[in-house]
Structures are given as structure tokens and as C-alpha cells.
């Protein structure tokens, strides 16, 4: 039984490889292997929920993807959420186009009766790309040091939008932005 679903942006190969390098450094140093172990892909989560009929989302996401173009992203800062999960992330510069795109997705889902949780509402959504999960508190300083060694900004494009089921992570489908064909 799945814990839920997430709608995620996926990156161009060069940007994806930059994020994977960070994941691998965390794994080699035995700081965090959770993202690799769950077979996740580098991403920005646009929306997540525990309660949804995934078959209802496919036509919404397919239409949404076909109306978008690949989106320029610039990861310009690093951060952490103060939670039990000890998440470290790269934060994209919150461009108007990124914020508007997430609002358009939520609007399309609301029209289909999908409830938007508080953390994904336009006035509270924080875009981020996770690079380490469940970092031990005693290793947070070292983990931040690893991220500071990245040459920021890291630039690229969001190229696809997909639906994943978790946990474990399993891609249900994905669509290229600006294209009606499945990727």
C-alpha cells in the first residue's frame, strides 16, 4: 500500500548529474543514502498527497505538461528544513515562471476536485531539490560543508513532469514539457 503520490519536475541530464554527484558524495561519506536507496530521481516536488486517485491525475498532468515549455532553473542556495527528517536541499531562485507554473498545476487539480494541502498552496509552497534525507544531527555541519563545496549556481532546465508513488518510490508516468507524447 502506498503512502502517497507526488508530482515532480525532472531535470535535463546535465543538471540531474550535478545533483546525483551530491547524492553520491553523501553516500560515500555515509552521511545519507536514503535518496539513492529509494531509487528517487533528482526533482522538485510540485505537489504531494496521501489521498488521491492516481488515474484521475494522468489526464490533468498530461494536459498541463503539453501547455508548458522546459523551464530554466538556477539552484543558487542551500538550505535545511528544521524537522525530524533533517532534509538538506538545493533551493532554486524562485522565478516568477516557476511560481506561476506551480499555481497553474494546483488550479488545474482543484478544478478536478483534488484538495491542495497547506504546504503546496501558492502562498506557502517552498520549491526545493532534496540532496540528503535523514542526516544525523551530529553530521549536519559536515553535510552543509559538502554542499558549500558545490559550485553554485547550478543551472539547467526542468524538462519533464511526472507522478511518483511512494514509499518505495515508483514512477507511475511522466510527460515531457511542451510535448503531448510520453517520455
C-alpha positions in Angstrom: 0.0 0.0 0.0 1.5 3.4 -0.9 2.0 6.2 1.5 1.0 8.7 -1.2 1.8 10.4 -4.5 4.0 13.3 -5.6 4.0 15.3 -8.8 7.6 16.2 -9.6 9.7 18.2 -12.0 12.6 16.2 -13.5 15.7 17.9 -14.9 17.8 17.9 -18.1 20.6 15.2 -17.9 23.4 17.7 -17.1 21.5 19.2 -14.1 20.4 15.8 -13.0 24.0 14.6 -13.0 25.1 17.6 -10.8 22.5 16.7 -8.2 23.4 13.0 -8.4 27.1 13.9 -7.7 26.0 15.5 -4.4 23.9 12.4 -3.6 26.9 10.2 -4.3 29.2 12.3 -2.1 26.7 12.0 0.8 26.6 8.2 0.2 30.4 7.8 0.0 30.8 9.7 3.3 28.0 7.6 4.8 26.0 10.8 5.7 22.9 9.9 3.8 21.9 7.2 1.3 18.1 7.5 1.6 17.5 9.1 -1.9 19.7 6.6 -3.6 18.3 3.6 -1.7 14.7 4.6 -2.5 15.7 4.9 -6.2 14.4 8.5 -6.3 15.4 10.9 -9.2 16.6 14.4 -8.7 13.5 16.5 -8.6 11.4 19.4 -7.3 8.1 18.3 -5.8 5.3 20.5 -7.1 2.5 18.7 -5.1 2.1 15.7 -2.8 -0.8 14.0 -1.2 -1.8 10.8 0.6 -5.4 10.9 -0.7 -5.9 10.8 -4.5 -6.9 8.5 -7.3 -3.8 8.4 -9.4 -5.7 7.6 -12.6 -7.5 10.9 -12.2 -4.2 12.8 -12.3 -2.8 11.4 -15.6 -5.1 13.5 -17.9 -4.5 16.6 -15.7 -0.7 16.2 -15.8 -0.6 15.3 -19.5 -2.6 18.4 -20.4 -0.6 20.6 -18.0 2.8 19.3 -19.4 1.7 19.9 -23.0 1.0 23.6 -22.3 4.4 24.2 -20.7 7.8 24.7 -22.1 11.0 23.5 -20.4 11.7 25.8 -17.5 15.0 27.4 -16.8 16.2 26.7 -13.2 19.1 28.1 -11.2 19.9 26.5 -7.9 21.5 29.3 -6.1 21.4 28.5 -2.4 21.4 25.6 0.0 19.1 25.0 3.0 17.6 22.7 5.5 14.2 22.2 7.0 14.0 22.0 10.8 12.2 18.8 11.1 12.8 15.2 12.3 13.8 14.2 8.7 16.8 16.5 8.6 16.5 17.3 4.9 19.2 19.2 3.1 18.4 20.8 -0.2 19.3 23.0 -3.1 17.0 25.9 -3.5 16.1 27.3 -6.9 15.9 31.0 -7.4 12.1 31.4 -7.1 11.5 32.9 -10.6 8.0 34.2 -11.4 7.7 31.5 -14.1 8.4 28.7 -11.6 5.9 30.0 -9.1 3.2 30.6 -11.7 3.7 27.1 -13.1 3.1 25.5 -9.7 0.0 27.7 -9.3 -1.3 26.6 -12.7 -0.9 23.0 -11.7 -2.7 23.4 -8.4 -5.5 25.3 -10.2 -5.9 22.5 -12.7 -6.1 19.9 -9.9 -8.6 22.0 -7.9 -10.9 22.1 -10.9 -10.9 18.3 -10.9 -11.7 18.2 -7.2 -8.2 17.4 -5.9 -7.6 19.0 -2.5 -4.4 21.1 -2.2 -2.7 20.7 1.1 -1.4 23.8 3.0 2.3 23.3 2.1 1.5 23.3 -1.6 -0.7 26.3 -1.7 0.7 29.3 -3.6 1.4 31.4 -0.6 3.3 28.7 1.3 5.0 26.3 -1.3 8.8 26.2 -0.9 10.4 24.8 -4.1 13.5 22.7 -3.3 15.6 19.8 -4.6 16.4 17.3 -1.8 20.1 16.2 -1.7 20.1 14.4 1.6 17.4 13.0 3.9 17.7 11.8 7.5 21.1 13.4 8.1 22.2 12.6 11.6 22.2 15.8 13.7 25.8 15.1 14.6 26.7 15.3 10.9 24.7 18.3 9.8 27.8 20.7 9.8 29.7 18.2 7.7 26.8 17.8 5.3 26.5 21.6 4.9 30.2 21.7 4.2 29.7 19.2 1.4 27.0 21.4 -0.1 29.1 24.5 0.2 31.7 22.8 -2.0 29.2 22.8 -4.9 29.9 25.5 -7.4 26.7 27.5 -7.1 24.6 28.4 -9.0 23.9 25.1 -10.7 21.8 25.8 -13.8 19.7 23.8 -16.1 16.1 23.0 -17.0 13.0 21.3 -15.8 12.2 19.0 -18.8 9.6 16.6 -17.6 6.8 16.4 -15.0 5.9 13.0 -13.5 3.8 11.2 -10.9 5.6 9.0 -8.4 4.1 6.7 -5.8 5.9 6.3 -2.5 7.2 4.5 -0.5 9.1 2.9 -2.1 9.5 5.4 -4.9 8.0 4.2 -8.2 7.4 6.4 -11.2 3.8 6.0 -12.4 4.2 8.1 -15.6 6.0 11.2 -16.8 5.5 13.6 -19.7 7.9 15.9 -21.4 7.1 19.6 -21.1 5.7 21.1 -24.3 5.1 17.7 -25.8 1.9 15.6 -25.9 3.9 12.4 -26.1 5.0 10.3 -23.1 8.7 10.5 -22.3 
